[in-house]
Amino acid sequence: MIKNFKHMCLTSFAFILTTVASSVVSANSIWILYEPEVPENLK
């Protein structure tokens, strides 16, 4: 029983970690593709 619970916790943690990592990577990709125009006074 405890072994099953431990395995479930590890699996859930790995899944959450993977989801967060992939969402951060996709957010960075969108930001890099977007490349907003920077006003001259901010350069």
Contacts in CASP RR format, 6 or more apart in sequence:
PFRMAT RR
TARGET T0000
AUTHOR 0000-0000-0000
METHOD contacts of the structure
MODEL  1
MIKNFKHMCLTSFAFILTTVASSVVSANSIWILYEPEVPENLK
END
